[in-house]
Amino acid sequence: MTKKKILVTGAAGYVSGRMLPELRERYDLVLLDASATWSPDRPHAVGTRVEDVQVADLLDPDRSKYQHFFEGVDAVVHLAYIRQREETAIDRYTSQRENVDMAYNVLRAAYDAGVRRVVSASSNHAADWYEREMLHDRKMEVLDPYDLALSDNYYGWSKATYEHLGFLFACGSFGRKMDVVMVRIGSPGEVKPNEDPRAFKRTLGSYLSQRDQTQLFVKSIEAPNIENEHGIPWLVVYGISNNTRGFWSLVNARKIIGYEPEDDSEVRFAGDIQGFLAGDGAKAGPGRLGR
């Protein structure tokens, strides 16, 4: 059986590195990044060359320089991003707009090459206003991915804009409908107790294990049909494990792409929870989240 050809951007980054071994086994990969060595997001391996990564500047508006990478590709997994500069919050618009420009270049190159599907790393921050204003104070219990995306920072704004850009390419207004899946990634990596029980609860709720992340992206690539009730192949899903303390809905991820997360931070980090949130001397208040 012929393997699908998958293009991965940001291939030398942390999110890619968590699932690259599995993707290499399943697919014929085209790996792109601005550098062929592991990024600072992978501090244990900084400077180590990533096998088969080809260098491309996807922010360059001259798409002819990298359009050829997209030809003959079945799906694109867009993970690349430009690191936020050290600026005050109100001055970060320009750097985050560059990430939007890059997302457009990737979507447009995929569209022009006839690629069927793009799976893009969005972020839980696309709707992080709800967390601070609603969820942690228990004014709201669970956030659905189709609640209006609202953020109070430019990073979250850029991710919400990715999602809307994806809708433009999915709805058919440019001539054909291209499948677009936007994955609002939660908290990949280990969960560590800290001095703020609210923050620890939050991370337990947003935890995304390595194998669940891999499954989620593979199923986002391979799901046969992601059309919504209006016939538009556009899907926004939260990227978290099956967490007891989860506060983002996985209903559509389960129903549409068949996501079946195997891990639960409540089990995975039970020892830390017992020592920090529960048991003698614990200072955390009741409830799975916030207060």
C-alpha positions in Angstrom: 0.0 0.0 0.0 1.4 3.4 -1.0 2.1 5.7 1.9 0.5 9.1 2.0 2.8 12.0 1.4 2.7 14.5 4.2 4.5 17.8 4.5 5.3 19.0 8.0 6.3 22.6 8.7 8.2 23.5 11.9 9.7 20.0 11.7 12.6 20.8 14.0 10.3 22.1 16.8 9.1 20.6 20.0 5.6 19.7 18.9 6.9 18.0 15.8 9.6 16.2 17.7 7.0 14.5 20.0 5.4 12.7 17.1 8.0 12.6 14.3 9.0 9.0 14.9 5.5 7.7 14.4 4.9 10.0 11.4 8.1 8.7 9.8 6.7 5.1 10.1 3.3 5.9 8.7 4.0 8.4 5.9 6.3 9.6 3.2 7.4 12.9 4.8 8.5 16.3 3.4 10.0 18.1 6.4 10.5 21.9 6.4 11.8 24.4 8.9 13.7 27.6 9.0 16.6 25.6 10.4 17.6 22.0 10.0 18.6 21.7 13.7 16.4 21.2 16.8 15.0 24.5 18.0 15.4 25.9 21.5 12.1 24.3 22.3 14.0 21.1 22.6 16.9 22.2 25.0 18.3 18.7 25.4 19.0 18.5 21.6 19.6 22.1 20.5 22.0 22.2 17.6 21.5 18.6 16.7 20.6 18.2 13.0 17.1 16.7 12.3 17.3 14.0 9.6 15.8 15.0 6.2 14.7 18.5 7.2 14.9 21.0 4.3 15.3 24.7 5.0 12.6 27.0 3.7 11.5 30.5 4.7 7.7 30.2 4.7 7.3 33.9 5.7 8.7 34.9 2.4 5.9 36.3 0.3 7.5 34.9 -2.9 5.9 31.5 -2.6 7.7 30.3 -5.8 10.7 29.7 -3.6 9.0 26.9 -1.8 5.9 26.0 -3.8 7.5 22.9 -5.2 7.6 21.3 -1.8 3.8 21.3 -1.7 3.4 19.5 -5.1 2.0 16.0 -4.9 1.4 16.2 -1.2 -1.7 14.6 0.3 -1.8 16.7 3.5 0.1 19.5 5.2 0.7 19.6 9.0 1.5 23.2 9.8 3.5 23.5 13.1 5.9 26.3 12.2 5.8 29.6 14.1 7.9 32.7 14.8 8.9 33.1 18.4 7.4 36.0 20.2 9.8 38.9 20.7 10.5 40.4 24.0 8.2 43.3 23.8 5.4 44.8 26.0 2.1 43.2 25.4 0.6 46.1 23.4 3.6 46.1 21.0 3.5 42.4 20.0 1.1 42.9 17.1 3.7 43.0 14.4 5.5 39.8 15.4 2.2 37.9 15.7 1.0 39.3 12.4 4.0 37.6 10.9 2.7 34.2 12.1 -0.6 35.0 10.4 1.2 35.9 7.2 3.1 32.6 7.4 -0.1 30.7 8.0 -1.6 32.3 4.9 1.4 31.4 2.8 1.1 27.7 3.9 -2.6 27.6 3.2 -2.2 29.3 -0.1 0.7 27.1 -1.3 -1.3 24.0 -0.3 -4.4 25.3 -2.1 -2.5 26.1 -5.2 -0.8 22.7 -5.2 -4.2 20.9 -4.9 -3.5 19.6 -1.4 -6.7 18.0 0.0 -6.2 18.8 3.7 -4.2 21.1 6.0 -3.9 20.3 9.7 -2.6 23.3 11.6 -1.5 23.8 15.2 -3.7 26.5 16.6 -3.7 27.0 20.4 -5.9 27.0 23.4 -5.0 30.7 23.6 -7.3 31.4 20.7 -10.0 31.5 23.3 -8.1 32.2 26.5 -10.2 35.1 27.6 -12.8 32.7 28.8 -10.3 31.0 31.1 -9.4 34.1 33.0 -12.8 35.7 33.1 -15.2 32.7 33.2 -13.8 29.2 33.7 -11.5 29.7 36.7 -14.2 31.6 38.6 -16.7 28.9 37.8 -19.0 31.2 35.8 -18.7 28.6 33.0 -17.9 24.8 33.2 -16.7 23.7 29.8 -15.6 25.6 26.7 -16.7 24.4 23.3 -14.3 24.9 20.4 -17.1 26.6 18.5 -17.8 29.3 21.1 -16.7 32.6 19.7 -12.9 32.7 19.8 -11.9 35.5 22.2 -8.4 36.3 23.4 -7.0 39.3 25.3 -3.5 39.1 23.8 -2.0 39.2 20.4 -0.7 35.6 20.5 -4.2 34.3 21.0 -5.5 36.7 18.4 -3.1 35.3 15.9 -4.2 31.8 16.5 -7.9 32.7 16.2 -7.0 34.4 13.0 -5.4 31.2 11.7 -8.7 29.5 12.3 -10.7 32.1 10.4 -8.1 32.0 7.6 -8.7 28.2 7.4 -12.4 28.7 7.1 -11.9 30.9 4.1 -10.0 28.1 2.3 -12.5 25.5 3.5 -15.8 27.2 2.5 -15.1 27.1 -1.2 -15.1 30.9 -1.9 -11.9 30.6 -3.8 -13.1 27.9 -6.2 -12.7 24.6 -4.3 -13.1 23.4 -0.7 -9.9 22.4 1.0 -10.2 20.4 4.2 -8.8 22.4 7.2 -8.4 21.0 10.8 -7.3 23.4 13.5 -5.9 21.8 16.6 -6.0 24.0 19.7 -3.0 22.5 21.5 -3.2 22.4 25.3 -0.2 21.7 27.5 2.2 19.2 26.0 4.9 17.9 28.3 5.3 17.0 31.9 3.1 18.5 34.6 5.0 20.0 37.5 3.5 21.2 40.8 4.2 24.8 41.6 3.3 27.3 44.3 0.0 28.2 42.7 -2.6 25.5 43.1 -4.9 27.2 40.5 -2.1 27.0 37.9 -1.4 23.4 38.7 -5.1 22.5 38.3 -5.1 24.4 35.0 -2.2 22.4 33.7 -3.7 19.1 34.8 -6.9 20.1 32.8 -5.0 21.1 29.7 -2.4 18.3 29.7 -1.7 16.6 26.3 0.4 13.4 26.4 2.8 12.4 23.6 0.8 9.4 22.4 -2.5 11.3 22.6 -1.0 14.2 20.6 0.3 11.7 17.9 -3.1 10.0 17.7 -4.9 13.3 17.4 -2.8 14.5 14.5 -2.8 11.2 12.7 -6.6 11.0 13.0 -6.9 14.6 11.8 -4.9 13.6 8.8 -6.7 10.4 8.0 -10.4 11.1 9.0 -12.3 10.5 5.7 -14.8 13.3 6.2 -14.7 16.4 8.4 -17.6 18.3 6.8 -19.8 20.1 9.3 -23.6 20.3 9.1 -23.3 23.0 6.4 -21.0 20.9 4.2 -17.9 22.9 5.0 -14.8 20.8 5.8 -13.5 22.9 8.6 -12.9 21.6 12.1 -11.6 23.1 15.3 -10.7 20.6 18.0 -9.0 20.9 21.4 -5.7 19.1 21.8 -5.8 17.6 25.3 -5.8 14.1 26.8 -8.8 12.5 28.5 -8.3 14.6 31.7 -10.6 14.3 34.7 -10.0 18.0 35.2 -10.5 18.9 31.5 -12.4 22.1 30.9 -12.4 22.1 27.0 -14.8 20.0 25.2 -13.6 17.0 23.1 -17.0 16.0 21.9 -16.4 17.0 18.2 -12.9 15.5 18.2 -14.4 12.2 19.4 -17.3 12.3 17.0 -15.8 13.6 13.8 -12.3 12.2 13.7 -12.7 9.4 16.1 -10.2 10.7 18.7 -9.9 8.3 21.7 -7.4 9.8 24.1 -5.7 7.2 26.3 -4.2 9.2 29.1 -5.5 11.2 32.0 -3.4 13.6 34.0 -5.2 12.7 37.2 -3.8 9.2 36.8 -0.5 10.1 35.2 0.4 12.6 38.0 -1.5 11.1 40.9 1.5 11.3 43.2 2.0 15.0 42.6 -1.7 15.6 43.1 -1.7 13.8 46.4 1.2 15.8 47.7 0.2 19.2 46.4 -3.5 19.4 46.0 -4.7 16.7 48.4 -3.6 15.2 51.6 -2.1 16.6 54.8 -0.8 20.2 54.4 -2.4 20.7 50.9 -3.5 24.3 50.4 -5.7 23.9 47.3 -9.4 24.6 47.5 -12.1 22.3 46.3 -13.1 21.7 42.7 -11.3 20.5 39.6 -10.4 24.0 38.4 -9.8 27.5 39.8 -11.4 28.2 43.1 
